[in-house]
């Protein structure tokens, strides 16, 4: 949810997806984060993700995961997109393009949203931050940034500017001790409620500070010009030393989001699945007026959905991964879309699209490389953490 979302998607944020290599980003033809040298110096295992060269882990995914659940972690999310939409018509553009109802978002607020195709499939899930009455920061997933930017530009009325901000870098501070760390540098964080944002400054540069994240813990996200990203990264590490701060990579970001049941675009969300099938009806305002894909969702609301995304908690000692078949009473009833070992629960967990009629409490079997393991269908989250 950022999103990566999330996040996210961030077709983004999948621990086992990126490849690794000792090659530098330019040699690999990948985009590099302004913090790459910092990560390499800290001993990060770097890898490819959505066209970027990013840290996958520093001390190990499980250790970084636990740091976020128990103390505080720091993430470099420079790969996420940032699009500024401003000017007369900015509100109407987003209200008529995305699924959620922006009338509910005050200036200084944030909202989870979806961009759909005309078939109702999810082009991207993203966060919209309302910086002014007609000024918004839209944060899409890495692999979908250009697509989202293009759709918004193509639908923008005269006088509404849609600007891709490649100069911005996103840093995320997540965990129970995140407030103490961020407030040392930005005192206004103490008054920031969940899904709220404010504009501030660091090193003489403008910063958007948001109370949001993709881990299920209390957290803050900082959108800062790349020119001061290294300085801010180091300052956050210094401020976090007394609180046990740890650098964290995309591996921990994926296990954290999956424990919360947060969907990942490219795995759990795609242009072939609708928000109602993905269990995201709460992010769709069918009564607000037209937007792409609305007619399909209205029909699904009346007729029902053929499949539904649910959580699976393994009861056998097997670890599910994406694209494993799921069976009930010997019949194939679905497929996993994400799966991992939960560092908190110490069992395998997954998300899976299951045939209509199956739901929480039902027992199924997941085929893990030829071995079928028992699993219980659950409604996420798998853990009791809360970002509030």
N, C-alpha and C positions, 0 to 999 in steps of 0.2 A: 504494500500500500504505500507504498512507498512505502509498497508500496507497497519490498521492491516490490508495501507494496508494496511490502511489500516490501514486497515488494514484492520484494517483488522483489522483466518481464516481460517485471523487469524481466518477460521471457528471461529473465535475470535471476540471480539468486539460487541456482541449483548447484549443490555442492559437488556432485559428481560430473556435471556437464563440462566444465572447462578443461581443456587440455593444458598440460604444463610443459615448459621447455626452458632451457637456459638462455634462449635467444632474447635479444632486447626487443622492445615494442616496435621501433622503426624497422628492424630487420624482418619482423613477422608481418609487417603491414597492418599493425593494430593501432588503435588509438590509445594513447597513454594518459594516465591521470597526472595532474601536477605533483602528486605525492609519490610517484613511482620510486624516486631515489630514496625517499624516507622508508618506504616499505622494504626495498632491497637491503638497505643498511640494517634494518631490524630483523633480517633473516626470513622474510615472508616467502612462502611458496607461491609463486606467481603463476597465473594461467590465463588462457583465452576465454573471454565470455562476451557474447553479443558484439564482437568486433573490437573489444577492449582488452587491454592487458592489465589484470587486476589481481589483488591479493586473495588467494583462496583460504589460506590459514597462516597464522604466525606461530603460536605455541601448540596448535592442534585444535580441531573443531570442537571436541568435547570440552576441553578446558575453557575455550572462548565462550561456548554456549553457557557453561555454568557461571562464568564471570558475569554475563548479562543477567541471568536469572537471580544471582545472589548479590551482585555488587554493581559493576558498571563496565560497559564496553564501548569502544570507539570504532566506528566504521567509516571507510572512505567509499562514498557512493557517487563518485564523479561521473559515472556512466549514465546515470539517470538524466532524462531530458528536462529542460526548463523552457517553457514557452510563456511569454508575456502577452496577454490579450487586453487591450486597453482602447479607450475612446468611446464615443457615442455608439451604442449598439453592441458593446462587448457583452453585457448581460444577456441580451436577447440572443446573441450568437450562441453562447454556451448553453443557455436554457433550451434552445431549440435543436441542439446537436447532441447533448449528453442526456443520460437517463434520469438523473436525480433532480430534485427541485431546489434550485439555487435561491429561491425566495426564502428558504429557511436559513440561509447563511448570512449572518451580518458581516459588516466590514470587520476584519480581524478574525474571521472564522475560516474553517476548512471543511471540505466534504469529499467523501469517497464517491467516485463516479465511474460510469462506463460509457465507452463509445462503441456503438453497434453498427453492423452493416444492415442492409435492407432486409436480410433474412433473419435478423434478430441475433446473429452471432456476435461474439465479443471481439471487436477489433483491438481494444485495449482497456485495461482498468487503470485508473489514475486518480490523483488527488488534485482538487482545485482549492487554492488559497485566495480568499477575497481580500485584496490589499486596499481597495477603494471601491466607491460605488460602481465605477465602470473600469476597474483595473484588477486583473486577475493573474495569478501565477498558476499555470497548469503544469503538472509534473507527470509525464508519461513514462512508461517503461523503456529501457535502453533500446531494445530492438524495434520498438514501435514509434520512436520519437519523430522520425521524418514523416511517417504515415499520419500521425496525429496532427503534426504541424501543417501538412498538406491539406488535410480535410478542413481544418479550421480556416486556413487561408482561402480555400475555394468557396467557403460559405460566408466569409466575412463581408458585411456591407461596407459601402464607401464610408471612410472616416474611422473605421475600426482597424487598428494595427495588430497584426499577429506576428510576433518577433521571436525567433529561436535564439536563446541566450547561450551560445556555446562557451561563453567566458565564465559561466558560473560553475561552482563546485559544491557538491552537497556532502556535508559531514554529519554523521548521526551519533549522538550520545545516548545510549540506551541502558536501562537497568534501574534498580531501586535507589541507587545513589546518584543518579544522573542529575537531579536538581542541584545537589551540593556542588557538583563539578561545573555545570553551566552557569549557575548563579554567581560564581566567583568572577566570571568574565562578563556576564550579562545579568545584572541584578533584576532586570524586568522579568526574568524567567520565573521568579517567585510568584508573580501574579498571573501567570499564564495557565489557563485551564486547558483541559484536553480538547484537541481539535481547534485550537486558537493559534493565532500568529500575530507577530508584530514586526515592525521595521526598526532596525537599530543600526549600529556601525561597529566596525573593528578595524584598527589600523588605518583609520581615515576612509574606509571603504564601506558602502552600504551592505547590510546583511538582513536577510529575512530569517527571523527566529520563529520556529514553529514547534508546538507541542504535539508531535505526531511520530509515527514510526511503524515498523513492520515486525516487531519482536514479541508483542504482547505485554511488554513491560513499560513502565513509565519511561518516557524518552523525549528527546529534543532533536530537531533537525535544523541545520544551519546552512542556508544558501549564501555562499560567499564568493566574491570574485576570485578567480584562480590566482591572481597576483598576490593575495595574502593567505592562500589556503595552507601553505606550509607553516607560516607563522601561527595561524590559528590552531592547526593540528598539534604543534609543539606546545602551545599554551594550554590546550585542553589536557594533554598528557601530564603536564606539570601540575595543573589544578587537580587532576584525578589521582595523583600518586598516593595521597593519604587515604583514598577511598578504594584502593585496589583496582584501578582502571587497567584494562587490557585492550590491546589492539585486536580487532576482530576481522575476519575475512568472510567471503561469501559462503563458505561451508557452514559456519555457525548461523549466518543469516537464514540459510535454508532450513536447518533443523529447528531453529526458534520459530520461524513462521509456520512450519508444518505442525508443531505441537499446538499452535493456536488454531489450526485449520484454515489459515489464510491462503487463498488460492494464488497460484503462480501462473501468469500468462505464458502460454507455450506448453504448459503441462496440464493444468486443471482448467484453464480458460482458453478458448480458441474461437475462431470464426465459425466453427461447426457446432458450437454449443451456445444456448441462450442463457441469460441470467437466471431465468426461472429453473432451468435444468441444473444450473450451478449453485442453486440455493441462495442467490443474491437478489431475490425479489425485493428485499428491504432497501436496495439502492436504486429502485426503479419507481418513478412516480408516473403511473399510467394515466392519472387524472389531471396532469399539468398542461396537456396539449401535445402536439405532434413532435416526434423526433424519429430519426432513422430506426427502423425495426419495430416500432410501436405496434403496428397492425399484427405482426406475428405474435407478439407477446400477449396481446388482447385475446387472440385466438387460443393460445396455449392456456391462458387463465381459465377459459371456458371449457376447453376439452381435456386439460390435464397434460402432463409432460410424460414422454416415453421413458426417460431415465432421470435420475437425480443423483447429485454428488453428495456422498456421505463419507464419514470417517470409518476406518477399520482399525481395530486394536487387536493385535495378534495375541492368541492364547497359547500358541506353540512357539518354540524358540527358533523362529525363522524371521528374516528381515525382508519385507517387501520392497520392491523397487518399481519404478514406472513401467507400465505396459505388461503387468502380470495378469493372467486371466483369473476371474473370480467365479466360483461355482456355488450353487445352492441345490441341495438334493440331486447332485450329479449333473445338473444342467448349468451351462455357462450363462451367467447373469450380468456380467460386466467386466470391467478392466480397471486396474489401478492407474492413476495418473501421476501421483507422487508417492514416494515411500522412503522410509529411513528408520534407523534405530533412534529411539527417543532417549536422549541422555537423562532426562528427568524421570521418566517412567521405567526406564531400563527394559523396554519391550519394543517390538516393531510396531510402527503405525503407518497408515497410508490414507490417501484420499482415493475414491473410486466412484466412477459412474455406474450405478446399479439400476437394474430394471425396475420400472414402476411397481409398487407393491411391497418392495423390501424397504426396511427402515430400522431405526434404532431398536436394539434388542435381538434382532435376528442373527442367527449364526450362519456364517458362510465359510468357504474354504478358498485360500489363495494359493495358486500354483506357483511355487518359488523354485524355478529351475527344475521342474519335474517332481518336486515334493509338495504335497498339499498340506498347508498348515491351517488350523482352525483360527477363525477370527470372529470378533463380535462387531456388528454394525453399531456405530455411535454417532451422535450429533456433536461435532466439534464445538468448542475446543477440547483437546485431550487433557490439558492442564488447567489449573484454576487461576493462572496469572491474569492481570488486568492492566491495560495501559492507563487507566484513569487514576 
